[in-house]
Amino acid sequence: MQATLAERLNELFDTHTDANGKPLSARRFLKSFNAQSSATLSLGYLSELRNGISDNPRVQLVVALANYFGVPPSFLVDLDEVRPEPAMAM
């Protein structure tokens, strides 16, 4: 089973620090992320993403999060799960 978006996002928060070497808090992350990204993110929506309440963010946000953390967007989302299955030939 593939890791969920929430699990992957939490892994990134657990393994990254801010510019001062401190653990990356949600508020410090948002201040930095919103300042350098074309996508914007609220504390409430970030919490929903990290807790698995929301699991289908806009592509622009996935790309912006991936760029911020220096990972490919595919790290955050499993594209195989969103591809439709081919129709059966009759």
Secondary structure, 3 states (H helix, E strand, C coil): CCCCHHHHHHHHHHHCECCCCCECCHHHHHHHHHHHCCCCCCHHHHHHHHCCCCCCCCHHHHHHHHHHHCCCHHHHCCHHHHCCCCCCCC
